[in-house]
Amino acid sequence: MNTNLMSRNDLLLLAGFTLVVLTMPIWLAPLGAGYPDLLQRFMIYGIFAVGFNILFGLTGYLSFGHAAFFGVGSYTAVWSLKLLTLDAIPAMVFAVIVSGLFALVIGFLCLRRSGIYFSILTLAFAQMSYNLAYSVLTPITNGETGLQLTLNDPRVLDAAVGHGFVGQPIPTLFGTPIGGYAGFYFCAGFLIVAFFIAQRIAGSPFGMMLKAIKTNQTRMQFTGFNTRPYALSAFVISGMYAGLAGALLAVTDPLAGAERMQWTASGEVVLMTILGGVGTLVGPVIGAWIIKYFENILSALNDNILARFFDFLPDGVDTFFVKVVGKFVGDGWHLTLGLLFVIIVIFLPGGIMEGVRRIAAAFRNRGATPRSSTQTQAAE
């Protein structure tokens, strides 16, 4: 079997995923999520979740510190935009490289342990990175204010070719400003490529080794197989994905702050992966989209909007519904997300993708039943 060739199912999955991503401005518009800023975040956090799934879903290592690589990617991208050029490509390249090197160092230290000890180590390094960015390394990170683009930035490559700027500097792609729907499709292209690479990794011999490590790493070690290089490679690749996502966020929103490295950001990508389906290709992306939708749409619903929505109900009844529903939206959107997460974990331990598989299996069984009875009658 030639592992370099994609199977028909893989090609169909990639084509379907690409179609869904590129048409998101159309089918998300009725849901109130068709505007560019949110669409860009769907793409960025989808990349973040896909990369995290390579480490957690394939290899079985649960990291609570991936926000550190996300933040490093953001800082690197902004510094590239400040020092070199406003073109986004060099910023992306440098962010991926620096994040990968940082992940190599952190992974080399953390992978000396496994299980909960590995998770705690990654959390500790992430929190140290956050505190360094917030206070100690303020000349580099600008502390709590965050790193931003200014007109006084040197941008030596742009200056060398005579590019001047008027007003607030905006990242570009070969001279074209990255913003609005152009920014969405820029991010969408990276998500599709990131998904394709993850798909190839999962189906490759390297991916098989990662799955074997997740299944029974102790048995592999007893047979004399050195699993650490494979686990470290997965850690570095996952860190590079996180750095790429951080760089895209910095390019579409030219600001890098320490809050992107907090432990809550690391926990968020864990929730995205579990919600969508650990170890699946599409699941983590769906989980990222759902969480970001809740964060941006449900959190914007206030009592005035709810009052207009329930205005058709009798007096008193509408007020009751506004008070009840208001606890689950606006500032209480985390409660809705928490309830959804509890329901998924209890009834669908494999995440949303397990629900999709169950529905698909039910339809297949319904379609197979008539054929079975017909075959039975023919046999008689």
N, C-alpha and C positions, 0 to 999 in steps of 0.2 A: 504493500500500500504506500502510495506517495504522499507523505505528510505535508508536502509543499502545496498540494492542491486542496482547495476548500471543497467541502462536500456541498451537495445541492441544498441541504437544510441550512448550512452556515451561510451560503450565498443569499438564500431567501430571507434569513433572519437579518443579515446586514442590509439588504435592500429594503425590507420593511421598516427597520429602525431608521434608516436614512430618510425614507419617505415621511415617517411620523415626525421626525425632527424638523425637516425643512418646511413642513406644512403647519407647524405649530402656531404661527401668527393667525392662521385661518380658523383652525378648530378650537383654539383656546380663547378666541375673541368672545364667543357667547358666555364663557365662564368668567369674563372680566380679567383675564390674564394675558391678553394678547398685546400688551404694550412692551416696548423694547427692553426697558430696564429689567423687568421681571423675567423676560425670556432669556436675557443674557445670564441672569443668575441661575436659571434652570440649566443652562448649558455648563456653566462653570462648576456648579456643585455636582452636576452629573459626572463630570470628569473626576472630581475629587472622590466621589463614591466608587466609580469604576476602579480607580487606582487603589483605594483602600481595600476593595474586595479581592484584589490580587494577593494581598498579604493575609487578610482575615478569612475570606471565603475559600481560597484555594489552598493556602498553606496552614491555616488554623491558628495563626498568631494574632491575638487581639491587642491592638495598640491603642493606648489612650493618649498618644502624643503626636498624632499626625498634623495637628494644627500648627506645630512648630515648622514643618516643611512648607505648609501653606503660607505662613507668615514670611518665611525666608524668601520664598518665591516672589511675594509682593514687594518686599524691600529691595530685592535685587532688581526687579523690573523697574521700579521707580528710580533707583539710582542710575540705571542704564538710560532711562529717559531724561534724567537730569544732566548726566555727564557726557553722554555720547551723542544720541540722536533721539528725536521724537518718533522715529520709525519703530513699530512694535516688534518686528521680527528679531532684531538683536536683543531686545529686552526679554523676549520669550526664551531665546537660546541660552542666554546667561542665567536666567532664572532656573531653567531645568538643570543646567550643569551644576550650579551652586547648591541647589536643593539636593541633587544626587550625591554630591560630595559630603554634604552635611548628614544625609541619611546614611552614607557609608560609615561615617564615624560613629553615629548614634547606634546604628544597627550592629556594628562590630562589638560594641560594649553591651548592648541590651540582650543580644542573642546568646550570650553566655548563660542565660537563664531561660526558662520556658514557663508556660502557664501563667498563673497570677503574678509571679515574680517578674516576668517579662513585661506584663501590662503595667505594673507599678513603676518599673524602671522607665518605661517610655513616658508615663505621666510625670515622673519627676524631672526628666530632661525637658519636657515641654514647658513645665512650670518655671524651670530655671531659665529657659529661653525667653519666656514671657517677661519675667522680672528683669532680665538683662535688657530687653528691648524697652521696657517701660521706664527704667531708672538708670541703670549703669551705663548703657551704650547710647545715651541721649545724643551725643554728637553725630551718631550714625543714624539713629532711628527717630530723633526729634521727640522722644518720650511720649507723653500722653497726647500731645498735639497731633502727632503723626507726620509722616513725610509727604510733602506735596511738591508739585511743580511750580516754579516761579519764572518770571521773565529774566531774572538775573542768573539763572543756571547756565553753566558754560556751554554745554552741548557742542563739544569740539568738532564732531563730524559734520553737524549741520553748519557750524560756523566756517568750516573749511571749504564747503561748497557754496557758501554765500546765502544760505537759507535764513531769512529773518522772520520774526513773528510779531504779530500785533495782538494784544489782548492775552487772555489766559491760554497758555500752551495746551494743545490737545494732541494726544497720540495719533499717529497716522499709519497707514499701510501704503507704502510707496507713494507718499504725498497726499493720499486721500484720508480725510479725517475718519476716525473710527467712532461712530456714534449712531444712535437710532437703530434702525433695522440692519444697517450695514454692520454695526457692532454685533448684532445677534447672529448674522450669518457668518461673521468672522469666528465667533465662539462656536457656532454649530459645526463648522468645518473641523475644528480641533476635537470636538466631542466625537464626531463620526470616526475620525482617524484614531482617537484614543480607544474607542469601542472596538474598532477593527484590530488594533494591536492586542488588546486584551483577549479578543476572540481567538487570535492566532496563538497567543501564549497558552490559553486554556486547552487548546487542541494539540499542542506540540509535545514532544517528549519531555521538554523542560516542565511544561504544565502537568504532565503525568507524574513527574517526580514531586512536584509541589503537593499534588493531591495525595500521593503516597505518604509524604511527611505528615499531612493532616490526619490521615487514617491511622497510622501507627509508626510514629517516628522512632520509638524505642526499639521496635523490632528491626527497623532498618539499621539502626546503630549497632545492634547486636550482631548483625550479619557483616559488620565491618564497613558499612557504607557511611561516608562522611556527609551528613545532611546540612552542615552549617553553610557551605558556600551557596547552596541552593536557597536556603532560607534568607541569607544575606542578600542574594541577588533579588529575591522577591521584595525584600524590605527596601532596597535602593530603588527599584522600579516603581514601587508604590509611592516612595518619597518624591520621585521625579514627577509622577502624576500630580501629587499634591502641589508641588512647586509650579507646575504648569497652570493649575487652576488658580493659584494665588497670583501668578503673573497676569492671567487674563482678567482677574478682578481689578488689578492695579491699572491695566491698560484701559479697561472700559470705565473705571472710576479711579482717576489718578490720585490715589491716596493709599498710603500704607500705614496702618496703626497696629499697636501692640495687642489690641483687643482681638485681632484675627488669630492670635496665638494662644488664647486662653483655653483652659481645659474644657470649657463648655463647647467650644468649636470642635474639639476632638470628639466629645461625646455626641455631638450632632451628627457627625458622619457615621458613627457607630449605629445610631438610631436609623439613619437613612438605609444602611445596608441591611439591618435586621428587618426593618419594615418591608422592604422590597423583596428580600429573599437572599440569604447568605449563600454564596457560592454560585449564584446564577449570574448571567451576563446582563440581562435587562433589569432585573429586580432592583439593584442598588440605584440605578438611574431613576426608576419610577419612585422609589422611596425618597430620593432627593427632590424630585419634582413635587411630591405631595407635601413634604415638610415646608418647602419654600412657598408653595401656594398658600398653605395655612398661615405661614408667617406674614405674608404680604397682603392676602385678601381677607382672611378672617379677622386679623388684627385691626383692619381698617373699619370694621363694622362697629358703629356706635349706637347708642340708644335712639338717636334721631333717625338713622337709617332703618333700624328695626321698627320704629314706630310707623314709618311710611309703609314698610313691607306688610305689617299686620293691621293696616288701617281698615281693611275690609271687615274685620271682626267687630262684634258689638262692643260698646264702651265697657270698660272694666276687664273684658276678656283679653282685648289687645294689650292692655297694660300688664296683665299677668304674663302673657307670652313674652313681652319685651323684657320683663324682669328675669324670667327663667332663661330665655335664650341668651340674654346679655351676659350671663355668667360664663358662657362658653365661647364668646367671641370678644373682640376688642382686646383689652388687657388679659382676658381669661382664655385666649386662644390656646395656651399651653394645656389647659384642662381638656379641651377637645382632642388635641394631639395625644395626650396621655391616655384618654379613654380609647382612642383608636389603636394605640400601641398595645394596650392591655388586651383588647379584643383580638388583635392579630396574633399576639403571643399565645393566647389561650386556645383559640380555635384554628389558627393557621400557623403552627410553629415554624413552617418553612417560609413564612412571609406571604406577601400578595401573590407571588408567582406560584405558590402552592395552591392558592385558590383558583388561579387561572388553569393550572393543570387538572384540578378536580373538575372544573366546569367542562374542560375539553374532554376529559375521560367520560363524563356523564353523557355528553353528546355522542361520543364514539360508541358507547354501550347502547344508547337508544337506536343508533343507526345499525348496529350489528344484530339486534334482536330479531327484526323481521327477516333478515337474511338467514339467520340460524333456523327459524321455524320453517322457512321455505325449503331449505336444504333437507330438514328432517322429513317433511312431507314427500319430497322427491325420493328420498331414500326408502321410504315405506312403499 
